[in-house]
Amino acid sequence: MHFEEVRNGGNCTGCAYVQATGEITSDTSREFEAFASKQLAADIVRLNSPGGSLVGGIALGELFRSRGICTEVGSSAPRDPGVADRSPGVCASACAYAFLGGVERSLDEGAKLGFHRFYQENALERPSAKLFTGQDLGDAQIITAGLTLYTLKMGVDASLIALAASAGPNEMHWISREEAQKLRGYVHSQCLQALAC
């Protein structure tokens, strides 16, 4: 994932933000910590990512929460060096869990936030093969419990985990405005404040 601090050209609260773009890895939280330690002026991170490492996404979300970062789903359309306009983006899979870490969370109009069930790569290659041991099944239960606890810690209704599980590994459950409201979100006239406490 690449981080860049940008401004929209104005002089206001929220005019500066960090654009976070690309795949989340197990190192992304450490990379953001290093980036943020360089006198970070913005307290908003805009996420535009297809996902990546689930563990990395949770670690990034926990880092956002500990630093008091607000999260948005969206991209940036460059105008001049260091100046950009907000544009819609996508935050899916592991990115969606990172998004939950924001102390305030919002989606731009047209932006998409997607969840799906976690999986192992070998299960995608041979979905009907008997690949899993008792240990694998135990690990799946531990991961589910961890996701549930993380979701609750972030102030989001745990039924989000059931919504995520409803979409297979090659599918995506895009969160609607109605679901965001039910999951402790509310709609602003300018944007969707998604999954907020």
Helices and strands as residue ranges (DSSP letters): E 2-7, E 16-21, H 28-36, E 44-48, H 54-66, E 70-73, E 75-80, E 83-87, E 90-92, H 94-99, E 105-107, E 112-115, H 121-125, H 134-153, H 159-165, E 173-174, H 177-182, E 186-187, E 192-193
